[in-house]
């Protein structure tokens, strides 16, 4: 672990960090079965040739519907302090997906230093961290390259230079890339509909579960 992160952890008592267990509080240090995906995506979910790292791909609508996480899949929902209605819509979609799929979901809200929140989420040892909220992007860009064994899924935003462990889902109206870079498209709060947020969760988790990571999925 880089030296910065232990120093941040020692100051974590000064950071307001809320943790909610939205499923039974099982011990996540215990081993999990190697198979975490049930089903397969449609042929038009990914291009015929494997996408290059950091590529943007356009999966066909609904091509992710055939893939589900195995029951008990361990996920942390990571939210930031500056979340607004758009992040709430995405978080609600994650919670609904988790309930439908019998996912073991826990929520970490980083209300102070976002790096401390990310570290806390990783310390829970989930199989996937799902991030919502533009305020976490710069911190994720700093932390994720040093933790390639941890999978991250970013909804409604993306990293400018994602490593292989970071997958993102964007659409027209979303796509924040970090401080100074702005958005890949004109930001539109109206584009964060329940249906689109739900599709974002399912498309993104399908990519992670099937090994298509380190890319940006563009959905409509």
C-alpha positions, 0 to 999 in steps of 0.5 A, spaced: 500 500 500 502 506 498 505 510 504 499 516 503 494 511 504 496 509 511 497 516 513 490 517 511 487 511 515 490 514 521 486 520 520 480 517 519 477 518 525 477 526 523 473 524 517 465 523 517 465 516 514 458 513 514 457 505 513 451 502 512 450 494 511 444 493 507 445 486 507 446 481 513 453 482 516 457 476 513 464 476 514 467 478 507 474 475 509 471 468 507 473 465 501 468 465 495 466 461 489 470 462 483 464 463 479 461 469 480 457 470 473 451 466 471 449 466 464 452 470 458 451 476 454 448 477 447 453 477 441 452 484 440 454 486 447 462 487 445 465 488 438 467 481 435 474 483 436 476 484 444 476 492 445 483 495 446 484 498 453 481 504 455 476 503 449 469 506 448 464 500 446 457 501 444 453 495 447 446 493 443 440 495 448 439 489 452 445 485 450 447 485 458 440 482 460 442 474 460 448 475 465 447 475 473 451 475 479 451 469 483 447 470 489 451 473 495 456 477 490 459 482 495 458 489 492 460 496 496 456 502 493 461 508 494 457 515 494 460 522 495 459 528 500 457 532 494 452 527 491 445 530 488 439 528 485 443 524 479 447 520 484 441 518 488 438 516 482 444 511 480 444 509 488 437 507 488 438 503 481 444 499 485 440 498 491 434 495 486 439 491 482 442 488 488 435 486 491 433 483 485 439 479 484 440 477 491 447 481 492 450 482 498 450 490 498 454 494 503 454 502 502 460 507 504 459 514 504 465 518 504 463 525 507 470 527 508 476 526 504 474 521 498 480 517 498 479 515 506 472 513 503 475 509 497 480 505 502 475 503 507 471 500 501 477 496 499 478 494 506 471 491 506 474 486 501 468 486 496 468 483 489 466 489 486 466 497 488 460 501 485 462 508 485 456 514 484 458 521 484 462 526 480 466 528 487 469 521 487 473 521 480 479 525 482 480 520 488 479 514 484 484 516 479 489 517 484 487 510 488 485 505 483 492 504 479 495 502 485 490 496 487 489 492 480 486 486 484 480 490 486 475 491 481 471 498 480 465 500 476 463 507 475 456 509 473 455 516 470 462 518 469 469 515 467 476 516 469 481 519 463 486 514 463 482 507 467 487 501 468 484 494 467 480 494 474 476 500 472 470 500 468 465 505 467 458 506 464 456 513 460 451 516 456 449 522 452 448 527 458 453 524 463 460 522 462 464 527 467 472 525 467 475 529 473 477 536 475 479 540 469 477 535 464 469 536 464 464 531 461 465 527 455 458 530 453 453 536 455 451 534 462 443 533 462 440 531 469 434 529 465 438 523 462 438 520 469 432 516 468 430 510 473 430 506 466 437 508 464 440 508 471 438 501 471 441 499 464 447 502 467 448 498 473 446 492 469 451 493 463 456 495 467 456 489 472 455 484 466 462 487 463 465 486 470 462 479 471 464 477 464 471 480 464 470 486 459 474 491 464 478 497 463 473 500 458 467 505 457 461 502 456 456 507 452 449 506 453 443 510 450 
